[in-house]
Amino acid sequence: MAGSGLGLGIESSCDETAVAVVERGIRTRSSIFASQIAMHAPYGGVVPELASREHLRNIVPLMRTALEQAGCGLADLDAIAVTSGPGLAGALLVGITYAKALAFALAKPLIAVNHLEGHIHAVLLEDRQHRSLAWTALEDVSAPGALPVEEAALPMPALALVVSGGHTHLFLARPPEAGPEIGSWRYSLVGRTLDDAAGEAFDKVAKLLGLGYPGGPWIDALAQFGNPKAVPFTFSQIKVKSHLEGKAPRTKGAITAPIADLDRHFLFSFSGIKTAVLRYVEVHGMRASCEARQQTLKAMNASGQRPTWQDAQALCDQQTLDLIASFQHAVVGDLLRKAFAAAEAVDAASVLVTGGVAANRELRVRFTSEAAERGLPVAFPTLALSTDNAAMIAAAAWPRFLARDFAGLDLEANPRLVLV
């Protein structure tokens, strides 16, 4: 399977159109994306039809730019990788249809990648790119049997927390086993959210408080000015109800194992804290100020002056800042407690935190501190690789390319794809 080692990655699962060229799953040659935040911001969330339309407009120009930045052409590619799910059906179809057309026209292998696996490999890609191995030592990695068990410098297996606007999952990730045949990474679901994802809770609370979209960055920026212990939010122990056993979760994320198959101590629920914030706003007479703040920020947007978090801070009184800080502190604390408890339960050798919420500063600080106390390595992707991107898709596809795990041209979008 000697070749250039170049893989083209395409990601279009939600509202970011992304294309990247990655060499041997290790070296990012190019990684670009087109954001749709400005388009969806007036609606306070992603509008699927608008997202699909923008993907159609952006994907071809992005592909050309990605190849140009990588210094290669279509003929130099070894494979085409694309996100096949989970995500928005129409958005996924744009990327998949384009990837299938490229693979057919170029007679190149097509590789389907689970979006959640991509996020996990965003951390592994960062780890690989910073390894202290000489590039020449990696030249024979495409030879049969050459994929090393110690592919990642991080100790394995790893407990991966994938936390974003659409997902909050805990997986035990294992690298390919040593042997004459090259295998793929293996994943076991350990825990997940029963309702809203953590990132979705950030977005909805930000909207309630009259802040911008997406809400995570706004809350992250403003929380540093509030007292995180001012409002004592708590998460009650989740009790699995008998009528929910064996049923799919009420979430936009992937269908996963039945609730009864998972340890309830590793299940998340963020709908309750959203309601708690709403009740706090109502009881303390804050609704009028939230609506006024929202109107002011909207007016700034309408006038072409894109508001910043500094503008939002000037519109927030101390009570609001304390509420924001307390909300973030509670959510991060819940993620931290359950992630490290799960890591201990499954005997994980390291912890990976990835997804859009992994860019949160408080989360990174507290996870790093907790990991240091436990003597457990923890790793995050760069901020650029935390959000949806195509480099992570191309990186996740490389082990599958070596294992000849290819998809057919009948590949379809699966909005509720399971990671196994």
Salt bridges, closest charged atoms under 4 A:
GLU11 OE1 - HIS115 ND1 3.25
GLU23 OE1 - ARG27 NH1 3.37
GLU23 OE1 - ARG29 NH1 2.98
GLU54 OE2 - ARG57 NH1 2.71
GLU117 OE2 - HIS121 NE2 3.87
GLU117 OE1 - ARG400 NH2 3.05
GLU126 OE2 - HIS130 ND1 3.31
GLU151 OE2 - ARG128 NH2 3.63
GLU177 OE2 - ARG186 NH1 3.31
ASP196 OD2 - LYS274 NZ 2.37
GLU200 OE2 - LYS204 NZ 2.78
ASP220 OD2 - ARG361 NE 3.46
ASP263 OD1 - HIS265 ND1 2.77
GLU282 OE1 - ARG279 NH1 3.20
GLU282 OE2 - ARG287 NH2 3.28
ASP334 OD1 - ARG337 NH2 3.90
ASP334 OD1 - LYS338 NZ 3.36
GLU344 OE1 - ARG374 NH1 3.56
GLU362 OE2 - HIS329 ND1 3.09
GLU362 OE2 - ARG366 NH1 3.01
GLU370 OE2 - ARG374 NE 2.76
ASP388 OD1 - HIS115 NE2 3.16
ASP388 OD1 - HIS119 NE2 3.20
ASP405 OD2 - ARG400 NH1 2.61
